[in-house]
Amino acid sequence: MAGKATKLFSAWFCPFAQRSWIALLEKGVDFELVEIDPYNKTPEFLAVNPRGLVPTLVNNKKSVYESLVLNEYIDEVWPQQPKLMPSDPYDRAQARIWIDFISKKIIPQFYLILQSQEKDQQEDAKGRFLDGLRTLTSAMSSEGPYFFGKDFGLVDIALIPFALRFDIIAHYRDFSLPSDGSFDRLKVWKDAWKSRPSVTATVAPQDKMVAIYKRYADNSAKSEVAEAIRKGTALP
């Protein structure tokens, strides 16, 4: 493939791809953003990722995918500041624990709220979603503003694309964070990153986001994530 040695294959609406886009911008990597349609799995794209999913990073003709794995790769291959994972082994382990928590306890509920067609199922998913956010919030550094304190990192990036989409579930499912004080720390966290250049550069127009997530709200989405939610299996 001609062009830059580093290419990120992405889709503008994909929160998983947005994670890696943010990480690359944070590290100041010189890369080419390649916008593709992940529903059109061309032979050319399957050659760089046999699963046909975004994000996929091609760096010096080698492919890496899976957003959370990819983001650690980005942090290691481009070791310049800022570091996105803590330097202390214990803190790195804690980061991985909480990234895994986000993946297993928060994100599936996000999709369940949207995809569930029955009101009681939606409310149940909202409850579990809020429980997960409360648990994560309670684990945040008291110093703030980010998860580990003053340093922005991969735990933050794991959740940011979904926090940006809280308005989507508000639009379709009448969702809001309770104003009982339990989410005050989470609001500090959101205020801290919402104007970061790496985040603002990756945000799609709200009207386009609302429109494209309608397929989740009416449970007609054909993505692997949507199919996993329907089957009750782990997210791909």
SEFI-65848 format. One record per residue (C-alpha): x, y, z; residue number from 1. Coordinates in Angstrom, 2 decimals, decimal comma, always signed. Last residue first. Layout:
<rs>
+---------+---------+---------+-----+
:      xx :      yy :      zz : num :
+---------+---------+---------+-----+
:       X :       Y :       Z : NUM :
...
+---------+---------+---------+-----+
</rs>
This chain:
<rs>
+---------+---------+---------+-----+
:      xx :      yy :      zz : num :
+---------+---------+---------+-----+
:  -16,01 :   -9,28 :  +19,66 : 236 :
:  -18,36 :   -8,62 :  +22,60 : 235 :
:  -18,92 :  -11,63 :  +24,80 : 234 :
:  -22,13 :  -13,56 :  +24,19 : 233 :
:  -25,74 :  -12,75 :  +25,05 : 232 :
:  -26,93 :  -13,77 :  +21,59 : 231 :
:  -28,59 :  -10,44 :  +20,83 : 230 :
:  -25,64 :   -8,53 :  +22,33 : 229 :
:  -23,18 :  -10,56 :  +20,25 : 228 :
:  -25,16 :   -9,84 :  +17,08 : 227 :
:  -25,09 :   -6,10 :  +17,80 : 226 :
:  -21,34 :   -6,18 :  +18,41 : 225 :
:  -20,77 :   -8,18 :  +15,22 : 224 :
:  -22,59 :   -5,45 :  +13,31 : 223 :
:  -25,94 :   -6,06 :  +11,62 : 222 :
:  -27,96 :   -3,34 :  +13,36 : 221 :
:  -31,74 :   -3,87 :  +13,17 : 220 :
:  -32,43 :   -3,56 :  +16,88 : 219 :
:  -34,66 :   -0,47 :  +16,53 : 218 :
:  -32,35 :   +1,53 :  +18,80 : 217 :
:  -29,28 :   -0,11 :  +17,29 : 216 :
:  -30,30 :   +0,85 :  +13,74 : 215 :
:  -31,14 :   +4,31 :  +15,03 : 214 :
:  -27,47 :   +4,66 :  +15,97 : 213 :
:  -26,67 :   +6,04 :  +12,50 : 212 :
:  -29,12 :   +8,92 :  +12,81 : 211 :
:  -28,07 :   +9,99 :  +16,30 : 210 :
:  -24,42 :   +9,97 :  +15,25 : 209 :
:  -25,11 :  +12,02 :  +12,13 : 208 :
:  -27,04 :  +14,58 :  +14,17 : 207 :
:  -24,25 :  +14,76 :  +16,73 : 206 :
:  -21,53 :  +15,59 :  +14,21 : 205 :
:  -18,55 :  +13,21 :  +14,58 : 204 :
:  -15,93 :  +13,64 :  +17,29 : 203 :
:  -12,36 :  +12,57 :  +16,47 : 202 :
:  -10,60 :  +15,95 :  +16,44 : 201 :
:  -12,37 :  +16,95 :  +19,67 : 200 :
:  -10,85 :  +13,98 :  +21,48 : 199 :
:   -7,20 :  +14,35 :  +20,54 : 198 :
:   -7,53 :  +18,13 :  +20,94 : 197 :
:   -8,64 :  +17,75 :  +24,57 : 196 :
:  -11,81 :  +19,82 :  +25,09 : 195 :
:  -14,05 :  +17,03 :  +26,41 : 194 :
:  -11,22 :  +15,52 :  +28,44 : 193 :
:  -11,40 :  +17,35 :  +31,77 : 192 :
:  -15,14 :  +18,03 :  +31,77 : 191 :
:  -15,82 :  +14,30 :  +31,48 : 190 :
:  -13,59 :  +13,49 :  +34,48 : 189 :
:  -15,18 :  +16,20 :  +36,60 : 188 :
:  -18,57 :  +14,74 :  +35,62 : 187 :
:  -17,41 :  +11,29 :  +36,71 : 186 :
:  -16,40 :  +12,73 :  +40,08 : 185 :
:  -19,87 :  +14,23 :  +40,53 : 184 :
:  -21,49 :  +10,91 :  +39,64 : 183 :
:  -22,63 :   +9,82 :  +43,08 : 182 :
:  -23,84 :  +13,33 :  +43,86 : 181 :
:  -27,56 :  +12,51 :  +43,61 : 180 :
:  -27,99 :  +14,12 :  +40,20 : 179 :
:  -28,67 :  +10,80 :  +38,44 : 178 :
:  -27,00 :  +10,41 :  +35,02 : 177 :
:  -29,53 :  +10,69 :  +32,23 : 176 :
:  -31,39 :   +8,32 :  +29,91 : 175 :
:  -34,66 :   +8,86 :  +28,05 : 174 :
:  -34,08 :   +5,82 :  +25,79 : 173 :
:  -33,55 :   +7,07 :  +22,24 : 172 :
:  -32,14 :  +10,57 :  +22,75 : 171 :
:  -30,58 :   +9,90 :  +26,15 : 170 :
:  -29,04 :   +6,73 :  +24,73 : 169 :
:  -27,40 :   +8,83 :  +22,03 : 168 :
:  -26,49 :  +11,60 :  +24,47 : 167 :
:  -24,43 :   +9,09 :  +26,46 : 166 :
:  -22,47 :   +8,65 :  +23,22 : 165 :
:  -19,49 :  +10,78 :  +24,21 : 164 :
:  -19,25 :   +8,62 :  +27,33 : 163 :
:  -19,00 :   +5,66 :  +24,95 : 162 :
:  -16,08 :   +7,14 :  +23,02 : 161 :
:  -14,43 :   +8,17 :  +26,34 : 160 :
:  -14,50 :   +4,76 :  +28,02 : 159 :
:  -11,35 :   +3,01 :  +26,79 : 158 :
:   -9,56 :   +6,35 :  +26,35 : 157 :
:   -9,77 :   +7,10 :  +30,06 : 156 :
:   -8,34 :   +3,69 :  +30,96 : 155 :
:   -5,69 :   +4,20 :  +28,27 : 154 :
:   -4,26 :   +7,38 :  +29,72 : 153 :
:   -4,49 :  +11,01 :  +30,79 : 152 :
:   -2,18 :  +11,79 :  +33,71 : 151 :
:   -3,34 :  +14,21 :  +36,41 : 150 :
:   -5,06 :  +11,57 :  +38,51 : 149 :
:   -5,26 :   +7,89 :  +37,57 : 148 :
:   -8,79 :   +8,06 :  +36,14 : 147 :
:   -8,46 :  +11,65 :  +34,99 : 146 :
:   -9,19 :  +14,87 :  +36,88 : 145 :
:   -8,29 :  +13,84 :  +39,38 : 144 :
:   -6,96 :  +13,97 :  +42,93 : 143 :
:   -9,50 :  +11,47 :  +44,27 : 142 :
:   -8,17 :   +8,95 :  +41,75 : 141 :
:  -10,98 :   +7,01 :  +40,13 : 140 :
:  -12,09 :   +3,70 :  +41,67 : 139 :
:  -15,42 :   +5,09 :  +42,92 : 138 :
:  -16,20 :   +6,28 :  +39,40 : 137 :
:  -15,68 :   +2,79 :  +38,01 : 136 :
:  -18,08 :   +1,29 :  +40,54 : 135 :
:  -20,62 :   +4,03 :  +39,90 : 134 :
:  -20,32 :   +3,55 :  +36,12 : 133 :
:  -20,95 :   -0,17 :  +36,50 : 132 :
:  -23,99 :   +0,38 :  +38,70 : 131 :
:  -25,27 :   +2,95 :  +36,20 : 130 :
:  -25,06 :   +0,43 :  +33,36 : 129 :
:  -26,67 :   -2,26 :  +35,53 : 128 :
:  -29,62 :   +0,02 :  +36,24 : 127 :
:  -29,90 :   +1,16 :  +32,64 : 126 :
:  -29,89 :   -2,48 :  +31,49 : 125 :
:  -32,80 :   -3,25 :  +33,82 : 124 :
:  -34,65 :   -0,17 :  +32,59 : 123 :
:  -34,21 :   -1,21 :  +28,96 : 122 :
:  -35,39 :   -4,74 :  +29,72 : 121 :
:  -38,47 :   -3,38 :  +31,48 : 120 :
:  -39,25 :   -1,12 :  +28,53 : 119 :
:  -39,07 :   -3,90 :  +25,94 : 118 :
:  -37,15 :   -3,30 :  +22,71 : 117 :
:  -33,67 :   -3,87 :  +24,04 : 116 :
:  -31,10 :   -2,68 :  +21,50 : 115 :
:  -30,28 :   +0,71 :  +22,98 : 114 :
:  -30,12 :   -0,18 :  +26,66 : 113 :
:  -28,42 :   -3,45 :  +25,75 : 112 :
:  -25,75 :   -1,59 :  +23,80 : 111 :
:  -24,71 :   +0,54 :  +26,77 : 110 :
:  -25,08 :   -2,50 :  +29,03 : 109 :
:  -22,48 :   -4,35 :  +26,95 : 108 :
:  -20,13 :   -1,34 :  +27,34 : 107 :
:  -20,24 :   -1,12 :  +31,12 : 106 :
:  -19,53 :   -4,48 :  +32,77 : 105 :
:  -17,33 :   -6,42 :  +30,35 : 104 :
:  -15,34 :   -3,83 :  +28,41 : 103 :
:  -15,24 :   -1,21 :  +31,17 : 102 :
:  -14,18 :   -3,88 :  +33,67 : 101 :
:  -11,43 :   -5,04 :  +31,31 : 100 :
:  -10,13 :   -1,47 :  +31,13 :  99 :
:  -10,33 :   -1,40 :  +34,91 :  98 :
:   -8,24 :   -4,54 :  +35,36 :  97 :
:   -5,78 :   -3,44 :  +32,66 :  96 :
:   -5,19 :   -0,12 :  +34,42 :  95 :
:   -4,74 :   -1,91 :  +37,75 :  94 :
:   -2,09 :   -4,13 :  +36,19 :  93 :
:   -0,34 :   -1,06 :  +34,84 :  92 :
:   -0,52 :   +0,49 :  +38,31 :  91 :
:   +1,13 :   -2,59 :  +39,80 :  90 :
:   +3,84 :   -2,59 :  +37,13 :  89 :
:   +4,69 :   +1,12 :  +37,70 :  88 :
:   +5,23 :   +3,08 :  +34,48 :  87 :
:   +1,53 :   +3,86 :  +34,03 :  86 :
:   +0,03 :   +3,37 :  +30,55 :  85 :
:   -0,62 :   +6,25 :  +28,17 :  84 :
:   +2,89 :   +7,65 :  +28,24 :  83 :
:   +2,90 :  +11,21 :  +26,97 :  82 :
:   +5,62 :  +11,26 :  +25,97 :  81 :
:   +7,62 :   +9,31 :  +23,43 :  80 :
:   +7,50 :   +5,52 :  +23,54 :  79 :
:   +5,91 :   +5,15 :  +20,08 :  78 :
:   +5,90 :   +1,36 :  +19,71 :  77 :
:   +4,86 :   +0,81 :  +23,32 :  76 :
:   +1,94 :   +3,25 :  +23,56 :  75 :
:   +0,65 :   +2,26 :  +20,13 :  74 :
:   +0,83 :   -1,44 :  +21,04 :  73 :
:   -1,12 :   -0,75 :  +24,23 :  72 :
:   -3,75 :   +0,97 :  +22,07 :  71 :
:   -3,86 :   -1,94 :  +19,63 :  70 :
:   -4,59 :   -4,46 :  +22,34 :  69 :
:   -7,50 :   -2,33 :  +23,52 :  68 :
:   -8,74 :   -1,61 :  +20,00 :  67 :
:   -8,53 :   -5,13 :  +18,56 :  66 :
:   -6,14 :   -4,88 :  +15,57 :  65 :
:   -2,47 :   -4,98 :  +14,59 :  64 :
:   -1,18 :   -5,32 :  +11,03 :  63 :
:   +2,44 :   -5,30 :   +9,85 :  62 :
:   +3,46 :   -3,51 :   +6,64 :  61 :
:   +5,57 :   -0,92 :   +8,50 :  60 :
:   +2,58 :   -0,13 :  +10,70 :  59 :
:   -0,89 :   -1,18 :   +9,58 :  58 :
:   -3,43 :   -0,39 :  +12,27 :  57 :
:   -6,89 :   -1,93 :  +12,21 :  56 :
:   -9,78 :   -0,34 :  +14,04 :  55 :
:  -12,01 :   -1,61 :  +12,62 :  54 :
:  -13,09 :   -5,10 :  +11,67 :  53 :
:  -12,66 :   -7,34 :   +8,63 :  52 :
:  -11,79 :  -10,39 :  +10,69 :  51 :
:   -8,93 :  -11,28 :   +8,33 :  50 :
:   -7,37 :   -7,86 :   +8,97 :  49 :
:   -4,77 :   -6,58 :   +6,48 :  48 :
:   -5,76 :   -8,87 :   +3,59 :  47 :
:   -9,40 :   -8,58 :   +4,65 :  46 :
:   -9,15 :   -4,91 :   +3,72 :  45 :
:   -8,04 :   -5,58 :   +0,16 :  44 :
:  -10,47 :   -8,47 :   -0,26 :  43 :
:  -13,29 :   -6,04 :   +0,58 :  42 :
:  -15,37 :   -6,45 :   +3,71 :  41 :
:  -18,15 :   -3,99 :   +2,98 :  40 :
:  -19,82 :   -3,70 :   +6,38 :  39 :
:  -16,61 :   -2,18 :   +7,75 :  38 :
:  -17,05 :   +0,79 :   +5,38 :  37 :
:  -13,66 :   +2,43 :   +5,23 :  36 :
:  -11,98 :   +5,67 :   +6,27 :  35 :
:   -8,19 :   +5,49 :   +6,10 :  34 :
:   -6,47 :   +7,83 :   +8,55 :  33 :
:   -2,83 :   +8,19 :   +7,57 :  32 :
:   -0,26 :   +8,36 :  +10,35 :  31 :
:   +2,40 :  +10,62 :  +11,84 :  30 :
:   +2,14 :   +9,75 :  +15,53 :  29 :
:   +1,75 :  +12,59 :  +18,02 :  28 :
:   +1,22 :  +10,22 :  +20,94 :  27 :
:   -2,12 :  +11,75 :  +21,88 :  26 :
:   -3,18 :  +11,69 :  +18,22 :  25 :
:   -2,44 :   +7,97 :  +17,96 :  24 :
:   -4,34 :   +7,24 :  +21,19 :  23 :
:   -7,40 :   +9,24 :  +20,07 :  22 :
:   -7,56 :   +7,37 :  +16,75 :  21 :
:   -7,18 :   +4,12 :  +18,67 :  20 :
:  -10,20 :   +4,79 :  +20,85 :  19 :
:  -12,21 :   +6,17 :  +17,94 :  18 :
:  -11,92 :   +2,78 :  +16,25 :  17 :
:  -13,80 :   +1,19 :  +19,14 :  16 :
:  -16,40 :   +3,96 :  +19,12 :  15 :
:  -17,22 :   +3,31 :  +15,43 :  14 :
:  -19,16 :   +6,07 :  +13,67 :  13 :
:  -16,28 :   +7,51 :  +11,61 :  12 :
:  -15,05 :   +4,12 :  +10,44 :  11 :
:  -11,33 :   +3,38 :  +10,78 :  10 :
:   -8,30 :   +1,88 :   +9,11 :   9 :
:   -5,30 :   +3,51 :  +10,75 :   8 :
:   -2,26 :   +3,69 :   +8,50 :   7 :
:   +1,42 :   +3,91 :   +9,40 :   6 :
:   +4,15 :   +3,76 :   +6,75 :   5 :
:   +2,55 :   +6,67 :   +4,90 :   4 :
:   +1,46 :   +6,38 :   +1,29 :   3 :
:   +1,40 :   +3,37 :   -0,98 :   2 :
:   +0,00 :   +0,00 :   +0,00 :   1 :
+---------+---------+---------+-----+
</rs>
